[in-house]
Amino acid sequence: MPHAGVAVALHFERSTVSSRPITANFRTRSARRWLLTTLVAVGFASLSAAVPTAAADSASELEVKAAFILNFLKFVEWPTPPPSGDAPPLVVIVVGDDPLAPALKSAAASATVTGRQVQLRTVKPGAAIEGAHMVFIAASEHRQLASILRQLEGHPVLTVGATEGFADSGVVLNLVVRDRKVRVEANTAAASRARLRVSAHLLRLARIVG
């Protein structure tokens, strides 16, 4: 029997879109591209993406996670609005070594958020993290997490992870896999300390910690 692809239930909550769940089996590259396009088009169409069971589908899992992570930018407000005219890009920094980094870089290359381009770069642990709107902290940095968060303390930076326990440790938004489904955790206390306003729409779909 062939292995399962990425099965996704799309749950639309806005009144302009049908609330009936749509289920699909994403085994092909074209189907995965459709999924990623849908995620970008409607923001968080789903917070219940089932992860693949076979190693051959690991790339599609990373693509789905990357789409979720970049869409976080659409659901957060920073304290300082962008200047009038051509707004500068939204800067996403990846700290450490993570399999998600190539997928994030690929997704960011064509991503725009409210008309602003997304600029992504990867830095080594301990490097300066300046001018970032979002900082994705790799799983490889779990021992340095407290130090990284101290470095960002007082700055309006959205911290994001995809590692169990990161939200409880002070990361604002964290992706976790439970029951083979990708879930979102939100640390609202950490968001308040960073002076970030997380959309109520996202918070309704997330598990709140902190």
C-alpha positions as CSV (number, residue, x, y, z in Angstrom):
1,M,0.0,0.0,0.0
2,P,1.5,3.4,-0.9
3,H,2.3,5.7,2.0
4,A,0.1,8.6,2.9
5,G,0.9,12.1,1.6
6,V,0.3,15.3,3.5
7,A,-3.4,15.1,4.5
8,V,-4.8,18.6,5.3
9,A,-8.2,19.6,6.6
10,L,-8.8,23.3,5.7
11,H,-10.9,25.0,8.4
12,F,-12.0,28.4,7.2
13,E,-13.5,30.6,10.0
14,R,-14.0,33.9,8.2
15,S,-17.6,34.5,7.1
16,T,-16.5,35.1,3.5
17,V,-15.4,31.5,3.1
18,S,-17.4,28.3,3.6
19,S,-16.9,26.9,7.1
20,R,-17.2,23.3,5.8
21,P,-13.9,21.4,6.3
22,I,-12.2,20.4,3.0
23,T,-10.0,17.3,3.1
24,A,-7.4,16.4,0.6
25,N,-4.4,14.0,0.1
26,F,-1.3,15.9,-1.1
27,R,0.9,13.3,-2.7
28,T,2.1,15.2,-5.7
29,R,4.3,18.3,-6.2
30,S,1.5,20.2,-7.9
31,A,-0.9,19.4,-5.1
32,R,1.6,20.6,-2.5
33,R,2.1,23.8,-4.5
34,W,-1.7,24.3,-4.4
35,L,-1.6,23.8,-0.6
36,L,1.1,26.4,-0.2
37,T,-0.6,28.9,-2.5
38,T,-3.8,28.4,-0.5
39,L,-2.1,29.0,2.8
40,V,-0.6,32.3,1.5
41,A,-3.9,33.4,-0.1
42,V,-6.1,33.0,3.0
43,G,-3.5,33.3,5.7
44,F,-4.1,30.5,8.2
45,A,-6.4,28.3,6.3
46,S,-5.5,25.4,8.5
47,L,-3.8,24.7,11.8
48,S,-4.3,20.9,11.5
49,A,-1.9,19.7,8.8
50,A,-1.1,16.1,9.3
51,V,2.6,15.3,9.0
52,P,3.9,12.7,6.5
53,T,4.7,9.2,7.8
54,A,7.5,8.4,5.3
55,A,10.9,10.0,5.1
56,A,10.4,10.7,1.3
57,D,7.7,13.2,2.3
58,S,9.9,15.1,4.7
59,A,10.3,17.9,2.2
60,S,6.6,18.5,1.9
61,E,6.3,18.6,5.7
62,L,9.0,21.3,5.8
63,E,7.2,23.2,3.1
64,V,4.0,23.2,5.0
65,K,5.7,24.3,8.2
66,A,7.6,27.1,6.3
67,A,4.3,28.4,4.9
68,F,2.8,28.5,8.4
69,I,5.8,30.3,9.8
70,L,5.9,33.0,7.2
71,N,2.1,33.5,7.5
72,F,2.7,34.4,11.2
73,L,3.9,37.8,9.8
74,K,0.3,38.5,8.7
75,F,-1.1,38.0,12.1
76,V,1.2,40.2,14.2
77,E,1.4,44.0,14.6
78,W,4.6,45.7,15.6
79,P,4.6,48.9,17.7
80,T,6.2,51.0,15.1
81,P,4.3,51.3,11.8
82,P,6.3,51.3,8.6
83,P,7.1,54.7,7.0
84,S,4.9,56.1,4.3
85,G,5.8,55.3,0.7
86,D,7.7,52.2,-0.2
87,A,7.8,50.1,3.0
88,P,11.0,48.4,3.8
89,P,11.1,44.5,3.7
90,L,10.1,42.4,6.7
91,V,13.3,40.9,7.9
92,V,13.3,37.2,9.1
93,I,16.4,35.8,10.7
94,V,17.1,32.2,11.3
95,V,19.4,31.5,14.2
96,G,21.3,28.2,14.1
97,D,21.1,25.1,11.9
98,D,17.6,23.8,11.1
99,P,16.2,21.7,8.3
100,L,13.5,24.3,7.9
101,A,15.9,27.0,6.8
102,P,16.0,26.1,3.0
103,A,12.2,25.8,2.9
104,L,11.9,29.1,4.6
105,K,14.3,30.7,2.2
106,S,12.5,29.3,-0.8
107,A,9.1,30.5,0.6
108,A,10.4,33.9,1.5
109,A,11.8,34.5,-2.1
110,S,8.2,35.0,-3.4
111,A,6.4,36.1,-0.3
112,T,4.9,39.5,0.3
113,V,3.0,40.6,3.4
114,T,0.7,43.6,3.0
115,G,2.8,44.7,0.0
116,R,6.1,44.3,1.8
117,Q,8.7,41.8,0.6
118,V,10.2,39.3,3.0
119,Q,13.9,39.2,3.4
120,L,15.4,36.1,5.1
121,R,18.9,35.4,6.3
122,T,20.6,32.8,8.4
123,V,23.1,33.7,11.2
124,K,25.3,31.7,13.5
125,P,24.6,31.4,17.2
126,G,25.9,34.5,19.0
127,A,25.8,36.7,16.0
128,A,24.1,40.1,16.2
129,I,20.3,40.0,15.6
130,E,19.5,43.5,14.6
131,G,16.7,44.9,12.5
132,A,14.7,41.7,12.6
133,H,10.9,41.5,12.6
134,M,10.9,37.8,13.2
135,V,13.6,35.5,14.6
136,F,13.2,31.8,14.0
137,I,15.2,29.8,16.6
138,A,16.4,26.5,15.4
139,A,16.1,23.3,17.4
140,S,19.9,23.1,17.5
141,E,19.9,26.1,19.8
142,H,17.7,24.7,22.6
143,R,20.6,25.0,25.0
144,Q,21.2,28.6,24.0
145,L,17.5,29.5,24.0
146,A,17.6,31.5,27.2
147,S,20.6,33.5,26.0
148,I,19.0,34.3,22.7
149,L,15.8,35.5,24.3
150,R,17.8,37.7,26.7
151,Q,19.6,39.2,23.6
152,L,16.2,40.1,22.2
153,E,14.7,41.3,25.5
154,G,13.1,44.7,25.1
155,H,13.0,44.6,21.3
156,P,9.8,44.3,19.3
157,V,10.8,41.0,17.7
158,L,8.5,38.1,17.0
159,T,10.3,34.9,18.2
160,V,9.3,31.7,16.5
161,G,10.3,28.1,17.0
162,A,9.3,24.6,15.9
163,T,10.6,22.7,18.9
164,E,8.7,21.1,21.8
165,G,8.9,23.3,24.9
166,F,10.0,26.5,23.2
167,A,6.7,28.4,23.8
168,D,6.8,27.5,27.5
169,S,10.4,28.8,27.6
170,G,9.4,32.3,26.2
171,V,9.2,32.0,22.5
172,V,6.1,33.9,21.2
173,L,4.9,31.4,18.6
174,N,5.9,27.8,18.3
175,L,4.9,24.9,16.0
176,V,4.7,21.5,17.5
177,V,3.6,18.1,16.2
178,R,1.1,16.2,18.3
179,D,-0.9,13.2,17.1
180,R,0.8,13.6,13.7
181,K,-0.7,17.1,13.3
182,V,1.0,20.5,13.2
183,R,-0.2,22.7,16.0
184,V,0.5,26.3,17.1
185,E,1.4,27.5,20.6
186,A,1.3,31.2,21.6
187,N,3.0,32.7,24.6
188,T,0.9,35.8,25.1
189,A,3.0,37.0,28.0
190,A,6.1,36.9,25.8
191,A,4.2,38.8,23.1
192,S,3.3,41.5,25.5
193,R,6.8,41.9,26.7
194,A,7.9,42.3,23.1
195,R,5.1,44.9,22.6
196,L,3.6,42.8,19.8
197,R,-0.1,42.4,19.1
198,V,-1.0,38.9,18.0
199,S,-4.3,38.6,16.0
200,A,-7.2,37.3,18.0
201,H,-7.9,35.1,14.9
202,L,-4.6,33.3,15.4
203,L,-5.0,33.1,19.2
204,R,-8.4,31.4,18.9
205,L,-6.7,28.6,16.9
206,A,-3.6,28.3,19.1
207,R,-2.9,26.7,22.4
208,I,-2.1,29.6,24.8
209,V,0.8,29.3,27.2
210,G,2.6,31.8,29.4
